[in-house]
Amino acid sequence: MSKVAQLKADLDKIQTGYGLMSLTWKAEPTPREIAFESMHKVIEFAQTQKCKAFFNVGEFYGPNFINLIYVKEFFEKYPELRSNVIVSCKGAIDDVRLVPKGSYDDVITSVRNSVEAIGGVIDIFEVARLDKSICAEGEIYPYESFKALSELVEEGVIDGISLSEVTAEEIQAIAKDWGKYLTCVEVELSLFSTDILHNNVAKVNNDLGLVTICYSPLGRGLLTGNIKSLKDIPEGDFRLNLKRFQGDALKQNFALIDFLQNEIIDKREPSSQVSLAQIALGWIKHWSFSPEYPKGKFIPIPSGSTVNRVIENFDESKAKMTDAEFTKINEFLKTFVTTGGRYETEN
């Protein structure tokens, strides 16, 4: 079995992945001791479920490769656990201006810098955004970015490629040229952001047998139950500028949260009570069993900077949803419109 085929087989067994961005991409990174306890707990859950853990990391998730250095130091402390984890790293971004750097040389540099920072082979690498500025006329995607990545797979520097923030057309075009290297596609999916279910991205992933990695599965915190107003968001947090978290917009968005609480959670028996976050994650995972996507696999990648949060997000017994609940939620979503786009700012 090729390394890409093995990665896809391993991904197919995973129910929940771990997003590490929030550990380091903030004013004060999570202390290493607390972060390492959380990372270790994720792996414990994976071992219990007889699958690998999935760590989603970033070259630019904080200054000086700090996100990758956390991972390196964690595996230096627990070297026996490295083989139990799939590490997916995104990069090829100008970490100051946060714009894509997708030229052949830039991608090679990004990957090699990331490999050095993390201290070994990276299982999956993805350019965080396609660099459309270097596309030749008529090109749907930057060919040279994937020429670089494919060569690095052949060289053994990385094992496979993921796509990130792509359209259905882009996925199809890239898969046509580089399909044997592709493992998964990372896009946003949550109860507040269902775009991929309507713009053919999920369908194309299903048709091509590519796993859908779902980032921001808890609606950037709205689905944790911990945000009632702007006062609940830390100073300096980018969410303070997003429209969906502002006054009237936030009130309108709470219609979804109120529905989930009143019509799903509160109607469960006391023995099967779950949190808002667990319902939100369960909804995403239920798509893996939907007849609409017979070959589909959806893996949410919530964060979790404390062990308690990891326990809430990774306890699969709490993420099970009935078909009736799933249908009821989807019926509500047909008429619910999120106020404020995914990255729409107030001004």
C-alpha positions as CSV (number, residue, x, y, z in Angstrom):
1,M,0.0,0.0,0.0
2,S,1.3,3.5,-0.9
3,K,1.9,6.0,1.8
4,V,-1.0,8.1,0.4
5,A,-3.3,5.1,0.4
6,Q,-2.3,4.3,4.0
7,L,-3.0,7.8,5.1
8,K,-6.4,7.7,3.5
9,A,-7.1,4.4,5.2
10,D,-6.0,5.7,8.6
11,L,-8.0,8.9,8.1
12,D,-11.1,6.9,7.4
13,K,-11.0,5.4,10.9
14,I,-10.7,8.8,12.7
15,Q,-13.9,10.4,14.1
16,T,-12.4,13.7,15.5
17,G,-9.2,15.5,14.7
18,Y,-7.3,18.1,16.8
19,G,-6.7,21.7,15.7
20,L,-3.7,23.1,17.4
21,M,-3.9,26.7,16.2
22,S,-5.5,28.0,19.4
23,L,-2.6,26.8,21.5
24,T,-0.1,29.3,20.0
25,W,-1.7,31.8,17.7
26,K,-2.6,34.3,20.4
27,A,-1.0,36.9,22.6
28,E,-0.1,34.4,25.3
29,P,0.4,30.9,24.1
30,T,-1.0,28.1,26.2
31,P,1.7,27.0,28.6
32,R,3.6,24.0,27.3
33,E,2.7,21.8,30.3
34,I,-1.1,22.4,29.8
35,A,-0.8,22.1,26.0
36,F,1.1,18.8,26.2
37,E,-1.5,17.3,28.6
38,S,-4.2,18.2,26.1
39,M,-2.2,16.7,23.2
40,H,-1.6,13.5,25.2
41,K,-5.3,13.2,26.0
42,V,-6.2,13.4,22.3
43,I,-3.9,10.5,21.6
44,E,-5.3,8.5,24.5
45,F,-8.8,8.9,23.0
46,A,-7.5,7.8,19.6
47,Q,-5.8,4.7,21.1
48,T,-9.0,3.8,22.9
49,Q,-10.8,4.0,19.6
50,K,-8.1,2.0,17.9
51,C,-7.2,4.7,15.4
52,K,-4.5,7.3,14.9
53,A,-4.8,10.8,16.3
54,F,-4.9,13.7,13.8
55,F,-3.0,16.9,14.6
56,N,-3.7,19.9,12.4
57,V,-0.8,22.4,12.8
58,G,0.5,25.5,11.0
59,E,3.8,27.0,10.0
60,F,2.3,30.4,10.7
61,Y,0.3,29.7,13.9
62,G,2.3,32.1,16.0
63,P,5.8,33.6,15.6
64,N,9.0,31.7,15.0
65,F,7.3,28.4,14.2
66,I,6.1,28.1,17.8
67,N,3.2,25.8,16.8
68,L,5.5,23.3,15.2
69,I,8.0,23.6,17.9
70,Y,5.3,22.6,20.5
71,V,4.7,19.5,18.4
72,K,8.5,18.8,18.2
73,E,9.0,19.2,21.9
74,F,5.9,17.0,22.6
75,F,7.3,14.2,20.6
76,E,10.7,14.6,22.1
77,K,9.0,14.0,25.4
78,Y,6.9,11.1,24.1
79,P,8.8,9.7,21.1
80,E,6.9,6.4,21.4
81,L,3.7,8.3,20.4
82,R,4.8,9.8,17.1
83,S,3.7,6.7,15.1
84,N,0.2,7.1,16.6
85,V,-0.4,10.5,15.1
86,I,-1.0,11.9,11.6
87,V,0.4,15.4,11.5
88,S,-1.1,17.7,8.9
89,C,0.7,21.0,8.4
90,K,-0.4,24.1,6.4
91,G,2.0,26.7,5.2
92,A,3.2,28.7,2.2
93,I,1.8,31.9,3.7
94,D,3.5,35.2,4.3
95,D,3.2,35.2,8.1
96,V,3.2,39.0,8.3
97,R,0.7,39.9,5.6
98,L,-1.1,36.5,5.7
99,V,-1.2,36.2,1.9
100,P,-0.3,33.1,-0.1
101,K,3.3,32.4,-1.2
102,G,2.8,29.6,-3.8
103,S,5.7,29.8,-6.1
104,Y,7.7,26.6,-6.6
105,D,10.6,28.0,-4.5
106,D,8.4,29.4,-1.8
107,V,6.6,26.1,-1.3
108,I,9.8,24.1,-1.2
109,T,11.2,26.6,1.4
110,S,8.0,26.5,3.4
111,V,7.9,22.7,3.6
112,R,11.6,22.3,4.4
113,N,11.4,25.0,7.1
114,S,8.4,23.3,8.6
115,V,10.1,19.9,8.6
116,E,13.1,21.4,10.3
117,A,10.9,23.1,12.9
118,I,8.9,20.0,13.7
119,G,11.9,17.8,13.7
120,G,11.0,15.1,11.1
121,V,8.8,14.0,8.3
122,I,5.4,15.7,8.0
123,D,2.6,13.3,7.1
124,I,0.4,15.7,5.2
125,F,1.2,19.2,3.9
126,E,-1.1,21.8,2.5
127,V,-0.7,25.3,1.0
128,A,-3.1,27.3,3.3
129,R,-4.5,29.2,0.3
130,L,-4.0,28.8,-3.4
131,D,-1.8,31.6,-4.7
132,K,-3.9,32.9,-7.6
133,S,-1.4,35.7,-8.3
134,I,1.0,33.2,-10.0
135,C,-1.6,31.4,-12.1
136,A,-0.9,31.5,-15.8
137,E,-3.7,32.7,-18.0
138,G,-6.5,30.1,-18.1
139,E,-5.0,28.2,-15.1
140,I,-7.6,27.2,-12.4
141,Y,-4.9,26.7,-9.8
142,P,-1.2,27.4,-9.4
143,Y,0.4,24.4,-11.1
144,E,3.9,25.1,-9.7
145,S,2.7,24.9,-6.1
146,F,1.7,21.2,-6.6
147,K,4.7,20.4,-8.8
148,A,6.8,21.4,-5.7
149,L,4.6,19.4,-3.3
150,S,4.6,16.3,-5.5
151,E,8.4,16.3,-5.8
152,L,8.6,16.5,-2.0
153,V,6.3,13.5,-1.7
154,E,8.5,11.6,-4.1
155,E,11.6,12.7,-2.1
156,G,10.0,11.4,1.2
157,V,10.0,14.8,2.9
158,I,6.2,14.6,3.2
159,D,3.9,11.6,2.7
160,G,0.9,13.3,1.1
161,I,-0.9,16.4,0.1
162,S,-4.1,18.1,1.5
163,L,-6.0,20.9,-0.1
164,S,-7.2,23.9,1.8
165,E,-10.0,26.5,1.2
166,V,-10.7,25.4,-2.3
167,T,-13.7,25.4,-4.6
168,A,-15.2,22.3,-6.2
169,E,-13.8,23.3,-9.6
170,E,-10.3,23.7,-8.1
171,I,-10.5,20.3,-6.3
172,Q,-11.4,18.6,-9.6
173,A,-8.7,20.3,-11.5
174,I,-6.0,19.5,-9.0
175,A,-7.2,15.9,-8.5
176,K,-7.0,15.4,-12.3
177,D,-3.3,16.4,-12.3
178,W,-2.1,15.3,-8.9
179,G,-4.8,12.8,-7.6
180,K,-2.3,10.1,-6.6
181,Y,-0.8,12.5,-4.0
182,L,-4.1,13.8,-2.5
183,T,-5.4,12.6,0.9
184,C,-8.0,15.1,2.1
185,V,-9.5,18.6,1.8
186,E,-9.6,21.1,4.6
187,V,-12.6,23.5,4.5
188,E,-14.9,25.2,7.0
189,L,-18.0,23.3,8.1
190,S,-20.2,24.1,11.1
191,L,-23.9,24.6,11.8
192,F,-23.2,28.3,11.2
193,S,-21.2,27.7,8.0
194,T,-22.7,25.1,5.7
195,D,-21.4,26.4,2.4
196,I,-19.6,23.2,1.4
197,L,-22.9,21.2,1.5
198,H,-24.4,23.5,-1.1
199,N,-21.5,24.5,-3.4
200,N,-20.5,21.0,-4.5
201,V,-17.3,20.8,-2.4
202,A,-18.6,18.0,-0.2
203,K,-20.0,16.2,-3.3
204,V,-16.7,16.4,-5.2
205,N,-14.8,15.2,-2.2
206,N,-17.2,12.3,-1.9
207,D,-17.0,11.4,-5.6
208,L,-13.2,11.5,-5.5
209,G,-12.9,9.6,-2.2
210,L,-11.2,12.5,-0.4
211,V,-11.7,13.0,3.3
212,T,-13.3,16.3,4.3
213,I,-11.4,17.9,7.2
214,C,-13.8,20.4,8.9
215,Y,-12.1,23.4,10.5
216,S,-14.0,25.8,12.9
217,P,-16.6,23.1,13.6
218,L,-17.8,25.0,16.6
219,G,-18.5,28.2,14.7
220,R,-15.4,30.0,16.1
221,G,-16.7,29.4,19.6
222,L,-20.3,30.3,19.2
223,L,-21.2,26.6,19.5
224,T,-19.3,26.1,22.7
225,G,-21.9,27.8,24.8
226,N,-19.2,30.1,26.3
227,I,-19.9,33.2,24.2
228,K,-23.0,35.3,25.2
229,S,-21.6,38.7,24.1
230,L,-18.5,40.4,23.0
231,K,-17.4,40.6,26.6
232,D,-16.7,36.8,26.5
233,I,-14.1,37.2,23.7
234,P,-10.5,38.0,24.9
235,E,-9.0,41.4,24.1
236,G,-7.0,41.3,20.8
237,D,-9.0,38.3,19.5
238,F,-9.8,38.7,15.7
239,R,-13.4,37.6,16.4
240,L,-14.0,41.0,18.0
241,N,-14.1,42.4,14.4
242,L,-16.3,39.8,12.9
243,K,-19.9,40.9,12.1
244,R,-21.5,37.7,13.3
245,F,-20.3,38.4,16.9
246,Q,-21.7,42.0,17.0
247,G,-24.9,43.2,18.7
248,D,-27.9,42.5,16.5
249,A,-26.1,40.0,14.4
250,L,-25.2,37.9,17.5
251,K,-28.8,38.1,18.7
252,Q,-30.0,36.8,15.4
253,N,-27.4,34.0,15.3
254,F,-28.5,32.9,18.8
255,A,-31.7,31.7,17.2
256,L,-29.7,28.6,16.1
257,I,-28.3,28.1,19.5
258,D,-31.7,28.4,21.2
259,F,-33.1,25.9,18.8
260,L,-30.4,23.4,19.5
261,Q,-30.9,23.8,23.2
262,N,-34.7,23.8,23.3
263,E,-35.4,21.3,20.5
264,I,-32.5,18.9,20.6
265,I,-30.6,18.9,23.9
266,D,-33.6,19.6,26.3
267,K,-35.7,16.9,24.6
268,R,-33.2,14.2,25.3
269,E,-33.5,11.8,28.2
270,P,-31.4,12.7,31.3
271,S,-29.2,9.7,30.7
272,S,-28.2,11.0,27.2
273,Q,-27.6,14.6,28.0
274,V,-24.8,16.3,26.0
275,S,-23.4,19.8,25.6
276,L,-24.0,22.3,22.8
277,A,-20.5,21.6,21.4
278,Q,-21.1,17.8,21.4
279,I,-24.3,18.3,19.4
280,A,-22.4,20.5,16.9
281,L,-19.6,18.0,16.4
282,G,-22.1,15.1,16.2
283,W,-24.0,16.8,13.4
284,I,-20.8,17.1,11.4
285,K,-19.8,13.5,11.9
286,H,-23.3,12.3,11.1
287,W,-22.7,13.4,7.5
288,S,-20.3,10.6,7.1
289,F,-23.2,8.2,7.3
290,S,-25.6,10.2,5.2
291,P,-26.8,8.6,1.9
292,E,-26.0,11.9,0.2
293,Y,-22.3,11.1,0.6
294,P,-21.9,7.3,0.4
295,K,-18.2,7.5,0.1
296,G,-17.9,10.6,2.2
297,K,-15.9,11.1,5.4
298,F,-16.2,14.2,7.5
299,I,-13.7,14.9,10.4
300,P,-14.2,17.9,12.5
301,I,-11.0,19.4,14.0
302,P,-12.0,21.3,17.2
303,S,-9.3,22.8,19.4
304,G,-9.0,22.2,23.1
305,S,-6.4,24.0,25.1
306,T,-7.3,22.1,28.3
307,V,-7.8,18.5,29.1
308,N,-11.4,19.1,30.1
309,R,-12.1,20.7,26.8
310,V,-10.5,17.8,25.0
311,I,-12.6,15.4,27.0
312,E,-15.8,17.2,26.0
313,N,-14.8,17.4,22.3
314,F,-13.4,13.9,21.9
315,D,-15.8,11.7,23.9
316,E,-17.4,9.8,20.9
317,S,-20.1,8.4,23.2
318,K,-21.4,12.0,23.6
319,A,-21.3,12.8,19.9
320,K,-23.8,10.2,18.7
321,M,-26.9,11.7,17.1
322,T,-30.1,10.0,16.0
323,D,-31.3,10.2,12.4
324,A,-34.4,12.0,13.7
325,E,-32.3,14.7,15.4
326,F,-30.1,15.0,12.3
327,T,-33.2,15.5,10.1
328,K,-34.8,18.0,12.5
329,I,-31.6,20.1,12.6
330,N,-31.3,20.1,8.8
331,E,-35.0,21.2,8.5
332,F,-34.3,24.1,10.8
333,L,-31.2,25.1,8.8
334,K,-33.2,25.3,5.6
335,T,-34.8,28.5,6.9
336,F,-32.0,29.8,9.2
337,V,-29.5,32.3,7.7
338,T,-26.3,33.1,9.6
339,T,-25.9,36.8,10.0
340,G,-22.3,37.8,9.0
341,G,-20.1,35.9,6.6
342,R,-17.3,33.7,7.6
343,Y,-14.7,36.5,7.5
344,E,-17.1,39.5,7.2
345,T,-16.0,42.3,9.4
346,E,-18.2,44.9,11.0
347,N,-16.6,47.9,9.2
